[in-house]
Every structure is written in C-alpha cells, then in structure tokens.
Amino acid sequence: MISSAGIGRRRLLETLAVLPSAGVPSIGLAEPDPWGAAKGYPTGWGPSGQMPRWEAYTEYRVGNFSGGYETMFRHRVIEPGSTVAPLAASPQSISYSWRGQRRTADEYLAGSPIYGLLIARKGAILFERYRMDRQPDMRLQSWSMAKSVTSLLVGIAIDRGLIRSIDETPEKYVASLRGTLHGGIPMRHLLNMSSGVEVNHERDSSRIDVPALLGAPAARTVGTDVEKVVREWNVAREAPGRHFNYTELCPLTMGMVIRAVSGQSLADFAARHLWSAIGAEARATWLTDSLGKEYNCVGFAATLRDWARLAQMIAQRGTKIGRAHV
C-alpha cells in the first residue's frame, strides 16, 4: 500500500489513499520551484495586503497542507491510544511500469509535486521519502480521504448498535434534520452518493465550502456552520438511489448522524474507536467550522505512517497490525 502526500487532488494509488487537491501545474526538475522553497514554505491565507485566498498562491500549499491549516482554522485533535502498532523499516528497491518502461519510486517523486511518499506492506515500511523540507512527524492533509474516515466511523457506529440500519433516514437520529431534504434521504444513498439532491460538485463547491468552512474573504472562518448548510440545501433533482452524484453534502449529513448517535464530536469518537484501534503513533486533527463541528468531507490530517496504519487495517478487513495479515 502506498501513502502519498502531494500538491493536489490526485487519484488513489492502488489500494491506498493519496492526499489530493485541484489545479496542479505540471512540474519538472529543470523548472523553477513554484511551491515556496525560497520563502521557507509559508503558511496562511496569502501574502500580506493581498486577498486572503490561499488557493490562489501556490507557494502556500506545501506549508498549509502539512500543518499550516491548524493555524488558520479551528480544529479538533484526535488523540492516539497507549499502544503503538509496529511499522518495521524494511527498505526495498521499488519500481513500477509506466508506458513500457521501468521507473523507480525516486523517479516518480522527482517528476511530481509530491512532498511525502510511503509504501508499506504487512506492517513493514518498504519505502519512505520526504521532500520540500517536510518531516515524518508532520501531519499531512487528506482532502477527500476524510470521506473514507467518515465511512469507517459509520461502520463502527453500526457495529456498536448506534445506527440500526442504513436504510433508515438521518432524521430518525438527528432532530434538526426533521423535515429537511437531507433528513429524509435513506443513509444508504448518502453513503453511495446517490442522494438525488440538485448539486454539482464543480459548480457549487463555493456554496458549500465558504459558508461551512472558509468564511467570506473579508472575515475568513467567521460564522461558518456546517450543519446549517446541510439543513438549508433543499432542492432535489430526482428520487434518491437513481444516479451517483459526487457531493460534499452526503458525508456532511452522515457526520451529523455520527455526532447525534454517539453524543461526541467526530474527533472524540474517532480517537476512541478508530485511532487507538489502529495503533496510531501521533495525534491527528480535523478542521471544523466556527462552532467546532467537523468539516468531515475533508480536513483530516495525520502523519504518513499513521495513514499507512489505517490503510493496513482496511487491507486486513479491520484487523489490527500485528495480527493475521492478508
């Protein structure tokens, strides 16, 4: 399994997740570095005197994606447990086939804007590299991998009897969703992103991101409210279950369900039932709105080694590292 941190929304690599985002210019070794090395990989909303839009300034991405967000947004901490699952170092020469040629993992790194790459199998680290002054103890942003963390928490809630059936609707568990569009959609269709809601991921992202997490440019993060965005999105395109339609609103609704049935924040629920279970070695964090509610469609950050532990548990169908491997 491969855990990779890079600049941009990148596709999943084989069985493991990649840290993604959009709008990445191509980069080669001979080209100037656009990612902020000369400025020490700055963090924040952007240069002083400019509009506070970090995404408009490529030199802020490395710093922000590796801990900088925690200085910009309210966030919750996911504490590890007392037992750390072993990840033995077992370095190997890693290569892959690309367009009829063999390439090494180091060549892959050199040709891509990636600042961390970890390849692990059966509890052993086969390859681990960091670039752009990043270090193993830095938490790296997951972007939409956070949706998979949310799905794992839903599974845990079902296993613990907190959610009876995914064919029930969120309003059965969340009083504030009663009578709303998302409150009446069976959770099965929210988990499958076949909600039937009128929303387009590319077109409508700012209608979700800004009021739920970012805040207006004049007052970033002020007054943001994840749950208000979900409650007030009230236009349906079709009946649930007909077509897949990728949207942040589905996981955000499921986040409301988890908070309601557990009586905890997603971070606290994850710390107790997921992060300690995988034997994480370090804290993780989850970005929240101004009210402390996790923006759980993205915003989960962890070290690459802990991402590898999480992926190993998934590959082992829920079994911890150190037990039987698949």
HUCOR-V234696 format. One line per field, one symbol per residue. ss: DSSP state (H for helix, E for strand, C for the rest). phi: phi as a letter, one per 20 degrees, with the letter a starting at -180 (. if undefined). psi: psi as a letter, one per 40 degrees, with the letter a starting at -180 (. if undefined). A space follows every 50 residues. Layout:
ss: ???
phi: ???
psi: ???
This chain:
ss: CEEEEECCCCCCECCECEECCCCCCCCCCCCCCCCCHHHCCCCCCCCCCC CCCHHHCHHHHHHHHHHHHHHHCCEEEECCCCCCCCCEECCCCCEEEECC EEEEHHHHHHCCCEEEEEEEECCEEEEEEECCCCCCCCCEECCCHHHHHH HHHHHHHHHCCCCCCCCCEHHHCCHHHCCCCHHHCEHHHHHCCCCCECCC HHHHHHHHHHHHHHCCHHHCCCCCCHHHHHHHCCCECCCCCCCCCCCHHH HHHHHHHHHHHHCCCHHHHHHHHHHCCCCCCCCEEEEECCCCCECCCCCE EECHHHHHHHHHHHHCCCCCCCCCCC
phi: .cdcdbepfdffdledededadmeffbcfeefeeengfdmlfcoeqfgnd gfcgfecffefgfffcpfgfedcfbdddefeeddffcffcgcfdcbebln ceceffffffecfddbbcdcblmceebbccclmecgeeedfelffffffg ffffgffffemfdfbfeedgffddgfefnefffdegfgfffelcfnffbc gffdgffdfffecfmfgfbgmfmfbgfffffeecdeeafgnecfbfbfff fffffffffffemcffffffffdcfffemgecfdccfcffenefeeebne cbfffffffffffffelneffodgdd
psi: ihhhhagihiihhbeiiihiiifhiihideiiheeeddefgiiaeiihei hggdeehdeeddddefdddeediiiihhiiaehhhigihghihhiihhfe ihiiddddddeighehhhhihfehhdhhiiifeiidehhhidbedddddd dddddddddeedhdieeiideddhdeeheidddehhdddddeffdeigih dddeddedddddddiidegheheihddddddehfhidiiiedihhhiddd ddddddddddddeiidddddddeddddefieiiiihiiaeeehhgedaeh hiiddddddddddddefehiheahi.
